[in-house]
Amino acid sequence: MNISALLQRCAQRWPGQPAIVDARDGSVLDFPSFAARVFGLGHALRADGLGDGDRVAILGDNTPAYLLWDYGAMSAGLVRVPLDPALSADEQAAQLIDAQAGMLAHGAEYGERARELVARVPGLRLRPLEADAGSRDAPAATPAADAMASLNYTGGSTGAPKAVIITHGSITSALQNIVMARGQHPGDVMLNMRPLWPIAAIIVLAQLAAGGSVVLAGRFEPARFLKLLERHRATSTSLVPTHLVRLLKETRPADHDLGALRSMDVGAAAIPPDTFLAAIEAFGPRFGILYGLTEASWSCYQPPGALAAPATRTQAVRSVGRPLFGCEIRIERDGETAPADAEGEVLIRGAHVAAGYWRQPELTARVFRDGWFRTGDLGILDASGVLRITGRLKEVIRSGGKSILPDEVERALCSHPAVAEAAAAGLPDPEWGEIVGAAVVLHAGAAATAEELMEHCRQSLSGFKKPRVIRFAPAIPKSHYGKVQRAKVRALLEDEA
C-alpha cells in the first residue's frame, strides 16, 4: 500500500463527504476534491523536474495547503522533509543540506526565513505553499511499499542532524494501528490545532483513511479550541502536554457542550500524574494515552475507557496501554527478555517501524537490530501486557557505580509545596563519575532555597540520589512533545556548577 492508493480509495468510498474543513474561512474540500488537489500538486512537482526519491522540504503551519504539499510530494514518489518552524536558521539549513533537499515549499509567513535558507543551501529552489497546482484524477506515481516517503528529523537543537527514514509501507501500517486503536468511523470529526510537521499529518491521514473529516484550526489557542470543539461537534482531537496545561490554566471546560467528544489523545509520558488527574476531572475520562517514537509511531495505546474507574485511575495514567495490532513489544535486560514486571529497555517490532537512519548505516545497524528497534526507553511490561515507561536508558545517572533515574529525583523535588516542575540530569564529577543536578521551576509567588530543597529530598531519597546542584529556572527546556531536553538541562546546570 502507498499514499496514492490510499487517497484514491478514500475518494471512491466517500465521494460526497467532507474531508478537510478550514476553520479560518469555513471552506470545505470533499474527498474527491482533496485527492484531486493532492494529485495535481504531485503532477506539478514532477513537471518541475523532480523525480523518484527527490526530497521536498516543507516549512509551514496547520493549513490545508500544508497537507496538499505533504501528501502531494509522497503521492508523486517524492520524499517529504518536514521542518520545525521553531528551529534556528542554522538548524534548518543543516537539515536541508543533510537531506540534500532540492525544493523548499514555504508559507507566506516564513518568506524571510526561506530566502535566508535558499542563500545558504546549494541547489535549493523555493516554492510558495499556497500556490494552486490544479487537479488531477490520478496520482503521478504509485510508489512501492518499501519506497522512501519521508525523512523526519529528530532533535535539531544539539549535535548533527539525524533523520528517520519512513517508507510508504511503514506509514500505511501506522495508519492501520491508529484507526484500529481509536475506533474511528466514517463521519467522525477530528479537530486539529497541532503543528503538522512532527506527526500530526499522519494522524490526520488516519482520520481521512477511516472516512472522517478533519477541521484544521491553525495555532493552538485554549479558548478558541474549546469553542471549535463545540461548534464542529468534534468527536476527537490530539494534544501535546503544553496544550493540556494551558487548557487547565486558562479555560473552564464545563462551560462548553463537549457531548460529542469521545477522545483526546495525548502522549502521557511527559505529563505529571497530578496534572493528568486534574485534566480528567475537568474533561472527564476522555483521554487516550499513546506511546510511540519518530521511529515507531503509535506503538501502544490506552483507550479513554481505561480511565473511567476512579479506583484504578492513578495507576492507569502512569501506563501507555497495550501494543497495537501490528506491534510487538519486548523488554530486554542484560541481553535477555525480561520477565513480567521487570524493568528494562523497550524494544519494538512491526511493519510500522522505520527503515533506519538517513545516511547513517552504523547507527542504523546499532539501533535496528535483529528485526527489533531499540528505543532507548526504559519500561515495565506487566503480566497482562500493559506497558509503563519509566525513563530513558541514556539518561540514567551513574554515581559511584550506582544507577539513578532522573524521574525519582524529580518526583522527590516536586513533592515540595513550592516546586511546580523539576528536571534532573547527571553532571560529570572526578570522584563519583556523575553527581545529580536539577533545574527547578517554582510556583508563582513561592520561595525556596537550593539547600532547603536538597534537605527535603534527603527525606525520601538515598544520600547518593540527592541533588548536589540545583538551579532555579523560569521554565524547563522541552521538545514540541513536552519531553524534557536533557542536554539543555545539563547545559543550564553546568553553567551553574
N, C-alpha and C positions, 0 to 999 in steps of 0.2 A: 504494500500500500504506500501511496505517496500523497503529498498535499494536493496535487492536481486532481487525482481521482476522488479524494475526499470531498473537495468543494463541488465537483461535478455531481456527485451523489446527493449532496445537500440540495443543490439547485433542482434536481429531478424529484426528490422526495417531498420537498416543501415549497412548491412554486409560488404559493400565494401568501406565505408567512413572512413577517418582518425578521430580518437578520440583524441589521445594525441600526441603532437609533442614536442620533447625535443630540445629546441633551442641550447643547448650546443653542440650536435653532429648531429642534424638533424634526429635522429631516430624517427620512427612513429609507433604507435600502432593503428590498426583499431579497430572498436567497438567490434567485436567478440574476438579479441586477448586481448584487455584490460579487458573485462569482465571475460575471462577465467583466466587471471593472478590474478585478484581480487579474484575470487572464489578459485583458487589454494592456495592462501595465507590463505584464510579463513579455508580451509580444514586442512592446515598445523598447524594453531593455535589450532584447535580442537584436532588434533592428538598430540599436545604438552601438552594436559591436561587441556586446558581452556574450560569452559562451559558457558551456557546461563548466560548473565549478568556480567560475569567477566570483569574486567577493564584492558585495554591495553593502556598504555601511549605512546605518540609519540613525539620525540624530533628531529626535522629535518627542512630542508629548502624547497624551492619551486621546488620540483623534482617529476618525475613520481613515484619514489619509495615511497615517502610520501603518494601519493594518493592511491597506492596499499595497504598500511597498513591501511590508514584511512578508505577507503571503504571496504577493506577486513575484518577488525575487525567487522564493523557494519553488513556486509552481512552474517557473521557467527553467528550472535546473541550475539556478544560481545559488549562491550561499549568502544568507543574511548575516550581517555583523552588527548587532545592536549595541549602541554606545550609551553609556550612562551620562546624561547631561550634567550631572553634578561633578564629574571629574574635571581636573585641570586640563588646559590645552596640551601640556606636556604628556599627561597620561593618555589622553585621547589620541594624540599623534603617535605615541609609542604603539598603541593597539592597532592603529591603521597601518603603520609600517610593518608590524609583525604579521598582520593578516594579509598583507600585500593587496589591500583593497584598491580597486580601480575606480570606484564611484562612491560618492557620499551624497545621500539624499537628506536634506535638512529642512526643518520647519522654518517659517519666516522669522520666528523669534530667536533662532540660532544662526542667523545670517552672518553676523560679525565673526562668531567663532568659526563658522565654516570657511570663511575667507582666510582666516588665520591658519586653519589646518591645511588648506589647499596649497598655501605658500610653503608649508613645511614637509608635506608628504609627496614624494616624487610620483608623477603619473596620475594623481588623484583628480577626478572630474567631479564637479558639483551639479546637482540637480535639485530643483525645488520639490519639496514633499507634496505640496498642494497641486501640482500640475495634473491636468486631466489627460490621461493617455487613451481615452476612448474605451470601447467594449469589444470583447471577442467571445464567441460561443464556446470555443475550445482552448485549452491551455497550449502554451508554446512548447511544452516538453512534458514527458512522462518519466520522471526520474526513477531509477531503481531504488529498492528499499535500502540498499547499503550506500546510496549516494549521499554525499555530504549536503546537509540542508542549512546548517547554522554553525557559526563559531561564537560561542558565548564566553566572554572574558570574565574570569573570577578575580575578586580583589580589585586591583587597579591603583591602590594607594601606596603600595610598597613593592619593591622588587621588580623583576622583569615581567612583562605581560605573560599570562597563561590562559590559553583559550581551550575550551572544551569542544570537541567535535561531536555535533549532534547530527545523526542521519535521519532520513525520512522514515526509516523503519522504527528508530527509537522514539521519534515524535509520535507517530501513529500508535505505537504501543503504549506510550504515556497517556495519550488521549483515551484509550480504552480503559486504562486504570482509573482515570479521573471520572469518566462517565459512569462506570460501574460503582465507584466509591460514593459519588454524590447522589446517585439515584435520580438523574435528570430525566425530564420528559419533554416532548415537543410542546412548544408554547410557554415553557418556563421563561422567566425574565431574570437576567443577571445584571446588576448594576456594577459597573467597573469605574473606580476612581483611583486605581493603582497605575503607576507608570507601566507602560507596555514593554519597555526594553529588557527587564530581567526575565520573568517567566510568565507574566500576566497575559501576553499574547497567546501563549499555549493554552492557558486556562480559558481564555475567550474562545479559542478554536474548539476546545472540548464542548463548550456550551453550544456552539453552532453545530457541531457534529451530532448532537443529540436533538437537533431541531428547535433549540431555544433561541431566544433573541438576547442581544447584548445592548445595554444602554451605556454609551461612552460619555462620561461626565466631566472630563478634564481633571484638573488637580483637586486633591482632597481638601474639602472644607467641611468641618464637622456638622454645622447647622444645615448646610445645603445638602449634605449627604443624607441626612435623615428625611428631609423634605422630598428628595428624589426617590428614596426607598418607598415612601408613602404614595407619591404621585404615580409612579410606574408600577405599583403593586409588585415590586421585585420579590422573587422567591429565593434568591441567593445573592451573595456578594463575597468579596475576598478582601481581607485587610492585612496590613503589616502591623507589628506591635505598636509603633508610634501612632498609628491611626486610632487604635483602641484606647490608648492612654488619653489622647486628645478628646475623644468622644466622651469619656468619663469625666474629664475636667470641664468641658465646655458646653455640654448639652444635657437635656433631660429626655431620654428615650421614651419615657412613659407618656410624654405629651404628644406622641405621634402614633398613628394607626399602622402598626407593623404586622398586622394579622396575616399577610400573605408570605411573610419572610420565614423560610424554613431553615436556612443555613448561612452562617457567616464563617467562612473558612480562614483559619489563621495557622501560622507555624508557631506552636506554643512554646518551643524550647527557649525562646528569647523573652517570654513573658513571665514576670514573677507570679507565683501562685496566688498571692493576695490580690494582685491586680486582676488576674483572671477570674477569681471568685467574685470580685466586685462587678466585673463585666457581666457575669452570669446573672447576678442579682438585678442588674439594670436592664438586660435584654432578654433574660430567660435562657434556658438551655438550648440555644440555637447555634452554638459554636462547634464547627467541625475542626478537628485538630489534625494537621497533616505533618508528615515528615518526608523530606526529600532534599536533595542537593542539586547543584547545577548538573553534576554528572549522572544523577539518577532522580529526576523529579517525581514527585508523588509516588513514593515507595510504600508508605504506611498511611493509614487514615483511621481516625476515630470519629464516628458519626455523632451528631448532636445528642442522639438518644442516650449515649453513654454518660452524659452529664445530668440526666433528668433526676436521678435519685440523690437527694442531699446527703444521704449516709455515705455514699461512695464517691462523692464529687471531688473531695480534696485529693484523693488518690488518683482519680481519673484525669485531673488537669495536669498531672505530672507524667502522663503517658501520651504516646502518639499513636496508639491503636495497633492493629494487626497489619501484616504485609498484605498488599493489594493483590488482585487476581493474577497478574503476571510477574509477581515479585517474590523472590526468596530472600530471607534474612538469616544470617548466621552470626553468632557471637564467637569470636576467636580469642583464646587466651593461651599465651605461651605456645603458639603454633598449632593448638588443638581446638576443636569445637568445645566451647564451654558448656557445662550443664545448665539447666534452667536456674534462673535467679542468680547466676554468677555474672560479674561484670567483666567485660572485655571489649575488643574492638568490633564495631558493627561492619559486617560485610554484606554486600548486596549483589544479587544476580538476577538478570531478567532481560527481556528484549528491549526494555525502555532505557537500559543503561547506555551511556555514551560510548563512542568508539575509541576514545583516548584523548590525548592532548596534542594540539596542533604543533607540528614540528618539534616535538619533544619525545623521541622514542624511548629514551632511558626512563623518563618519568612515567610514561605510559606503561612500560614493562613492570615497573615497580608497584604501581598503584592498581593496574588492571591485571590481576594475576590468576591464572588457572580458571578463568571464567568469572571470577569474583572481583567486584570493585571494593577496594579497601577505603572506607570512608574517612578514617582518622577520628571518627566519633567513638566515644565510649558509651556503652549501653548495657542494659539488662533485659533479657527476654524471659518472661515468666513461663510457667508450665502451660498456660492457656494460649501462648503465642502473642501476648501483648508486649510491646516494646517501650522501654523508658530510656531516654537519652540522659546520660549523667555528666558528660563533659567532652572535652577534646583531648585525644591522646597526646598530641604535641604540646598541649597547654598544661599538662601535668607538671607541677613544680617539684623538683627533686632537691631536697635539702638534707645534707648529711646522710645520703643513702636512703632516705625515706621519701615516699611519694605523697603529694598534697594536691587535691583537686581544688581549683580556684573556686568552684561552686560552694564548697563547705566554708571557705573563708568569707565569701560574700554573704552567705546566709547568716553567719555569726555577726558580721558588721550590720546587716540590715535589721537584725533584731534589736538594735539600739534605737530608741524612740526618735532620735534626732536625724537618723540616716534614712534618706529616700532611696538611694541606689549606691551600689559599690561594684567595682571590678578589680579582681586580683590578678597578679602576674608574677612570674619569677624574675628576680634580679640577680645578676652574677655576683658571687661572693667568693673571695680567695680561700676562705676556711671551709664554708659549708657547701660550696658549689653554687647553690642558689639560696636566696632568702625570699621571704614573702613580702611583696609590696601591694598596696591597694590604692586605687583612686576612689574617692568618696564624694557623693553629692548629698548635701544636707537638705532637709525640708525647709521650705521658705520660712524665715523667721527663727529657725532653730540654731542652736550653737553647741559646739562640742570641740574638744581639742584632740589632737592625734594621740596624746598619752591616755586620755580618757577612753578612747575607742580601743586602744591596744589592751588596756586593762579589762575592758568589757569582754573582749574576745578571749581573754585568759580563762573566763568563767566557763566557756563551752568548748574551747579548743585546747589540744595538747600544746605545750610550750613551743615545739618546733613549727607548729602551724600558725602561730600568732604573727600577724603582720609586723614587720620591723620598720617599714617605711609606709607612711600614709600621706597622701596629698589630696587636698580638697580642690574640687573642680566644679565648674558650672554645669557640666554635662559629661556623661560617659561616651567616648567615641564608639559609634555603632555603624554598621552597614545599613543599606536600604532595608534589609530583612529584620533589622533590630538586633542582630548578633553583635556582641562585643568585639571590637577590633583590638585584639590583644597587643599587636605590635605598637599601635598608637598609645595604648595604656602604658605599655612598658617604656615608651619614649618619655611620657609625662613623668613617670616615676624616676627614671634615670636622671632627668633634669633636676628633680628634687633631691635625689640622693647625692 
